[in-house]
Amino acid sequence: MNRFDRVTAILIQLQAKRVVSGPALAEQFSVSLRTIYRDLRTLEQAGVPLLGEPGVGYSLVDGYRLPPVMFTREEATALLTAEKLAARLTDTPTARLSASAMDKLRAVLRRPDRDYLETLAPHIQVLRREHPLTQASLHQLLVTAVATQRVVHLAYQAAETGQTSTRDIEPIGLYLSRHWHVVAYCRLRQEFRNFRLDRVQQATLGPETFTARPETLEQYWAAEASRRSREKVVLHFQASTVLPALAQQLHDTKHQYGWAHEQPLPDGRLEITLFIGSLPYVAAWLLPYAGAVTVVEPPALQEHLRELAQRAYTFFCPPENMLT
């Protein structure tokens, strides 16, 4: 990146964030801190009003605005993709807001770039999710709760029993991993819990606020990983013995089953190492790959697979009635 592009990018960062620090900018642009300070002086000399606070960072004077930023064709395409994802993977209000933002983007694009997006748009599609949200505005409601530290009242259906219970939660963040989840402090259980959004029967944003907690999503995941006992599983997978789609499905889903690492073997098989908390859980995942997966360890997983296979055989191939 040349100096002009870097100075322009720093200005965009200043407009997008309340405060930016010199060390963070130096790391982002892979330059020295001295270079960043020189770039900031260049902005000041160009008339950009900067405020600097020792130990905190730099910000723009309130009220300072520049004309709309021009987007490259590649940036506009990336935002078009984000609009498609929001339309299928979030809720109705979020999808509408995303579409509104894209309309504003199209309004400032040059005509050739606008035409390019219109031509491309029908050729980028996102399939509807298998388990839609039960409440049309749930995603946006929880985003608001996280941003404003508002307590949310939930009616939640447990996966194990199917029973619905009510509880008040203090959300700290949302994440998408096949399904949307909200991580929150549950006042009923007096601990942090993970709630799948498609199991939320009803949610209400209450007037009560809560004190922002220091916990982050990353800290929650790390705590969960250390809390749960994990058992090492080693598999040998021969992809050529199953349909390509089935082999791809294994690779697409392995992260949900504690994937740690993998390495190719001289005979063409793939050695996959997992760390899992439930052998029956991973056995049910592996059963469709009979003949393609060899369990190296632990022996207990082999036993779980044998039991599952026997149950399937007994169910689908009952003994024929004996003629008398």
Contacts in CASP RR format, 6 or more apart in sequence:
PFRMAT RR
TARGET T0000
AUTHOR 0000-0000-0000
METHOD contacts of the structure
MODEL  1
MNRFDRVTAILIQLQAKRVVSGPALAEQFSVSLRTIYRDLRTLEQAGVPL
LGEPGVGYSLVDGYRLPPVMFTREEATALLTAEKLAARLTDTPTARLSAS
AMDKLRAVLRRPDRDYLETLAPHIQVLRREHPLTQASLHQLLVTAVATQR
VVHLAYQAAETGQTSTRDIEPIGLYLSRHWHVVAYCRLRQEFRNFRLDRV
QQATLGPETFTARPETLEQYWAAEASRRSREKVVLHFQASTVLPALAQQL
HDTKHQYGWAHEQPLPDGRLEITLFIGSLPYVAAWLLPYAGAVTVVEPPA
LQEHLRELAQRAYTFFCPPENMLT
1 9 0 8 1.000
1 29 0 8 1.000
3 39 0 8 1.000
6 29 0 8 1.000
6 31 0 8 1.000
6 39 0 8 1.000
7 39 0 8 1.000
7 42 0 8 1.000
7 43 0 8 1.000
9 29 0 8 1.000
10 20 0 8 1.000
10 25 0 8 1.000
10 29 0 8 1.000
10 36 0 8 1.000
10 39 0 8 1.000
10 40 0 8 1.000
10 43 0 8 1.000
11 43 0 8 1.000
11 48 0 8 1.000
11 66 0 8 1.000
12 69 0 8 1.000
13 20 0 8 1.000
13 25 0 8 1.000
13 28 0 8 1.000
14 20 0 8 1.000
14 43 0 8 1.000
14 48 0 8 1.000
14 50 0 8 1.000
14 58 0 8 1.000
14 59 0 8 1.000
14 60 0 8 1.000
15 60 0 8 1.000
15 65 0 8 1.000
15 66 0 8 1.000
15 69 0 8 1.000
17 59 0 8 1.000
18 59 0 8 1.000
19 53 0 8 1.000
19 56 0 8 1.000
19 57 0 8 1.000
19 58 0 8 1.000
19 59 0 8 1.000
20 57 0 8 1.000
20 58 0 8 1.000
20 59 0 8 1.000
21 55 0 8 1.000
21 56 0 8 1.000
21 57 0 8 1.000
21 58 0 8 1.000
22 33 0 8 1.000
22 36 0 8 1.000
22 37 0 8 1.000
22 40 0 8 1.000
22 57 0 8 1.000
22 58 0 8 1.000
23 33 0 8 1.000
25 36 0 8 1.000
26 32 0 8 1.000
26 33 0 8 1.000
26 35 0 8 1.000
26 36 0 8 1.000
29 36 0 8 1.000
40 50 0 8 1.000
40 58 0 8 1.000
43 50 0 8 1.000
44 50 0 8 1.000
48 60 0 8 1.000
48 64 0 8 1.000
49 60 0 8 1.000
49 61 0 8 1.000
49 64 0 8 1.000
50 58 0 8 1.000
50 59 0 8 1.000
50 60 0 8 1.000
50 61 0 8 1.000
51 58 0 8 1.000
51 59 0 8 1.000
51 60 0 8 1.000
51 61 0 8 1.000
52 58 0 8 1.000
52 59 0 8 1.000
53 59 0 8 1.000
68 108 0 8 1.000
70 108 0 8 1.000
70 110 0 8 1.000
71 79 0 8 1.000
71 105 0 8 1.000
71 108 0 8 1.000
71 109 0 8 1.000
71 113 0 8 1.000
73 113 0 8 1.000
73 116 0 8 1.000
76 105 0 8 1.000
76 109 0 8 1.000
76 113 0 8 1.000
76 116 0 8 1.000
76 117 0 8 1.000
77 117 0 8 1.000
77 120 0 8 1.000
79 101 0 8 1.000
79 102 0 8 1.000
79 105 0 8 1.000
80 102 0 8 1.000
80 117 0 8 1.000
80 120 0 8 1.000
80 121 0 8 1.000
80 124 0 8 1.000
81 124 0 8 1.000
82 98 0 8 1.000
83 98 0 8 1.000
83 99 0 8 1.000
83 101 0 8 1.000
83 102 0 8 1.000
84 124 0 8 1.000
84 125 0 8 1.000
84 126 0 8 1.000
85 126 0 8 1.000
86 94 0 8 1.000
86 95 0 8 1.000
86 97 0 8 1.000
86 98 0 8 1.000
87 95 0 8 1.000
87 98 0 8 1.000
87 99 0 8 1.000
87 126 0 8 1.000
88 126 0 8 1.000
88 127 0 8 1.000
88 128 0 8 1.000
88 129 0 8 1.000
89 126 0 8 1.000
89 129 0 8 1.000
89 176 0 8 1.000
89 180 0 8 1.000
90 98 0 8 1.000
90 139 0 8 1.000
90 140 0 8 1.000
90 180 0 8 1.000
91 133 0 8 1.000
91 135 0 8 1.000
91 136 0 8 1.000
91 137 0 8 1.000
91 138 0 8 1.000
91 139 0 8 1.000
91 140 0 8 1.000
92 136 0 8 1.000
92 137 0 8 1.000
93 136 0 8 1.000
93 137 0 8 1.000
93 139 0 8 1.000
93 140 0 8 1.000
94 139 0 8 1.000
94 140 0 8 1.000
94 143 0 8 1.000
97 140 0 8 1.000
106 114 0 8 1.000
106 117 0 8 1.000
109 117 0 8 1.000
129 179 0 8 1.000
131 179 0 8 1.000
131 198 0 8 1.000
132 198 0 8 1.000
133 139 0 8 1.000
133 180 0 8 1.000
133 197 0 8 1.000
133 198 0 8 1.000
133 200 0 8 1.000
134 198 0 8 1.000
134 200 0 8 1.000
134 201 0 8 1.000
134 202 0 8 1.000
135 141 0 8 1.000
135 200 0 8 1.000
135 202 0 8 1.000
135 203 0 8 1.000
138 197 0 8 1.000
138 200 0 8 1.000
138 203 0 8 1.000
139 174 0 8 1.000
139 180 0 8 1.000
139 197 0 8 1.000
141 152 0 8 1.000
141 203 0 8 1.000
141 205 0 8 1.000
142 152 0 8 1.000
142 171 0 8 1.000
142 173 0 8 1.000
142 174 0 8 1.000
142 182 0 8 1.000
142 197 0 8 1.000
142 203 0 8 1.000
143 174 0 8 1.000
144 150 0 8 1.000
144 205 0 8 1.000
145 151 0 8 1.000
145 152 0 8 1.000
145 171 0 8 1.000
145 205 0 8 1.000
146 171 0 8 1.000
146 172 0 8 1.000
146 173 0 8 1.000
146 174 0 8 1.000
148 209 0 8 1.000
149 170 0 8 1.000
149 209 0 8 1.000
149 210 0 8 1.000
149 211 0 8 1.000
149 212 0 8 1.000
150 205 0 8 1.000
150 206 0 8 1.000
150 207 0 8 1.000
150 208 0 8 1.000
150 209 0 8 1.000
150 210 0 8 1.000
151 168 0 8 1.000
151 169 0 8 1.000
151 170 0 8 1.000
151 206 0 8 1.000
151 208 0 8 1.000
151 209 0 8 1.000
151 210 0 8 1.000
152 168 0 8 1.000
152 169 0 8 1.000
152 170 0 8 1.000
152 171 0 8 1.000
152 184 0 8 1.000
152 203 0 8 1.000
152 204 0 8 1.000
152 205 0 8 1.000
152 206 0 8 1.000
153 166 0 8 1.000
153 167 0 8 1.000
153 168 0 8 1.000
153 203 0 8 1.000
153 204 0 8 1.000
153 206 0 8 1.000
154 166 0 8 1.000
154 167 0 8 1.000
154 168 0 8 1.000
154 169 0 8 1.000
154 195 0 8 1.000
154 200 0 8 1.000
154 202 0 8 1.000
154 203 0 8 1.000
155 164 0 8 1.000
155 165 0 8 1.000
155 166 0 8 1.000
155 200 0 8 1.000
155 201 0 8 1.000
155 202 0 8 1.000
155 203 0 8 1.000
156 164 0 8 1.000
156 165 0 8 1.000
156 166 0 8 1.000
156 167 0 8 1.000
156 195 0 8 1.000
156 199 0 8 1.000
156 200 0 8 1.000
156 201 0 8 1.000
157 163 0 8 1.000
157 164 0 8 1.000
157 199 0 8 1.000
157 200 0 8 1.000
157 201 0 8 1.000
158 164 0 8 1.000
158 165 0 8 1.000
158 199 0 8 1.000
159 196 0 8 1.000
159 199 0 8 1.000
164 201 0 8 1.000
165 188 0 8 1.000
167 186 0 8 1.000
167 187 0 8 1.000
167 188 0 8 1.000
167 189 0 8 1.000
168 186 0 8 1.000
168 187 0 8 1.000
168 188 0 8 1.000
169 182 0 8 1.000
169 184 0 8 1.000
169 185 0 8 1.000
169 186 0 8 1.000
169 187 0 8 1.000
169 193 0 8 1.000
169 195 0 8 1.000
170 184 0 8 1.000
170 185 0 8 1.000
170 187 0 8 1.000
170 210 0 8 1.000
170 213 0 8 1.000
171 182 0 8 1.000
171 183 0 8 1.000
171 184 0 8 1.000
172 183 0 8 1.000
172 184 0 8 1.000
172 185 0 8 1.000
172 192 0 8 1.000
172 213 0 8 1.000
172 215 0 8 1.000
172 216 0 8 1.000
172 217 0 8 1.000
172 220 0 8 1.000
173 182 0 8 1.000
173 183 0 8 1.000
173 184 0 8 1.000
173 217 0 8 1.000
174 180 0 8 1.000
174 181 0 8 1.000
174 182 0 8 1.000
174 183 0 8 1.000
174 197 0 8 1.000
175 181 0 8 1.000
175 183 0 8 1.000
175 217 0 8 1.000
177 256 0 8 1.000
178 256 0 8 1.000
179 196 0 8 1.000
179 197 0 8 1.000
179 198 0 8 1.000
180 196 0 8 1.000
180 197 0 8 1.000
180 198 0 8 1.000
181 194 0 8 1.000
181 195 0 8 1.000
181 196 0 8 1.000
181 197 0 8 1.000
182 194 0 8 1.000
182 195 0 8 1.000
182 197 0 8 1.000
183 192 0 8 1.000
183 193 0 8 1.000
183 194 0 8 1.000
183 195 0 8 1.000
183 217 0 8 1.000
183 220 0 8 1.000
184 192 0 8 1.000
184 193 0 8 1.000
184 195 0 8 1.000
185 191 0 8 1.000
185 192 0 8 1.000
185 193 0 8 1.000
185 210 0 8 1.000
185 213 0 8 1.000
185 215 0 8 1.000
186 192 0 8 1.000
186 193 0 8 1.000
192 215 0 8 1.000
192 220 0 8 1.000
192 223 0 8 1.000
194 220 0 8 1.000
194 224 0 8 1.000
228 277 0 8 1.000
229 277 0 8 1.000
230 258 0 8 1.000
230 275 0 8 1.000
230 276 0 8 1.000
230 277 0 8 1.000
231 275 0 8 1.000
231 276 0 8 1.000
231 277 0 8 1.000
231 279 0 8 1.000
231 298 0 8 1.000
232 273 0 8 1.000
232 274 0 8 1.000
232 275 0 8 1.000
232 297 0 8 1.000
232 298 0 8 1.000
233 273 0 8 1.000
233 274 0 8 1.000
233 275 0 8 1.000
233 276 0 8 1.000
233 279 0 8 1.000
233 282 0 8 1.000
233 295 0 8 1.000
233 297 0 8 1.000
233 298 0 8 1.000
233 301 0 8 1.000
234 271 0 8 1.000
234 272 0 8 1.000
234 273 0 8 1.000
234 274 0 8 1.000
234 295 0 8 1.000
234 296 0 8 1.000
234 297 0 8 1.000
235 271 0 8 1.000
235 272 0 8 1.000
235 273 0 8 1.000
235 274 0 8 1.000
235 286 0 8 1.000
235 293 0 8 1.000
235 294 0 8 1.000
235 295 0 8 1.000
235 296 0 8 1.000
236 265 0 8 1.000
236 269 0 8 1.000
236 270 0 8 1.000
236 271 0 8 1.000
236 272 0 8 1.000
236 293 0 8 1.000
236 294 0 8 1.000
236 296 0 8 1.000
237 250 0 8 1.000
237 269 0 8 1.000
237 270 0 8 1.000
237 271 0 8 1.000
237 272 0 8 1.000
237 289 0 8 1.000
237 292 0 8 1.000
237 293 0 8 1.000
237 294 0 8 1.000
238 268 0 8 1.000
238 269 0 8 1.000
238 270 0 8 1.000
238 291 0 8 1.000
238 292 0 8 1.000
238 293 0 8 1.000
238 294 0 8 1.000
239 247 0 8 1.000
239 270 0 8 1.000
239 292 0 8 1.000
241 291 0 8 1.000
241 292 0 8 1.000
242 289 0 8 1.000
242 292 0 8 1.000
246 288 0 8 1.000
246 289 0 8 1.000
247 292 0 8 1.000
250 289 0 8 1.000
253 285 0 8 1.000
254 272 0 8 1.000
254 274 0 8 1.000
257 274 0 8 1.000
257 276 0 8 1.000
257 281 0 8 1.000
257 282 0 8 1.000
257 285 0 8 1.000
258 274 0 8 1.000
258 275 0 8 1.000
258 276 0 8 1.000
259 272 0 8 1.000
259 273 0 8 1.000
259 274 0 8 1.000
260 273 0 8 1.000
260 274 0 8 1.000
260 275 0 8 1.000
261 273 0 8 1.000
262 270 0 8 1.000
262 271 0 8 1.000
262 272 0 8 1.000
262 273 0 8 1.000
263 270 0 8 1.000
263 271 0 8 1.000
264 270 0 8 1.000
264 271 0 8 1.000
265 271 0 8 1.000
269 294 0 8 1.000
271 296 0 8 1.000
274 282 0 8 1.000
276 282 0 8 1.000
279 298 0 8 1.000
279 300 0 8 1.000
279 301 0 8 1.000
279 304 0 8 1.000
280 304 0 8 1.000
282 301 0 8 1.000
283 301 0 8 1.000
283 304 0 8 1.000
283 305 0 8 1.000
283 308 0 8 1.000
284 308 0 8 1.000
286 293 0 8 1.000
286 295 0 8 1.000
286 301 0 8 1.000
286 305 0 8 1.000
287 305 0 8 1.000
287 308 0 8 1.000
287 309 0 8 1.000
287 312 0 8 1.000
290 305 0 8 1.000
290 309 0 8 1.000
295 301 0 8 1.000
295 302 0 8 1.000
295 305 0 8 1.000
END
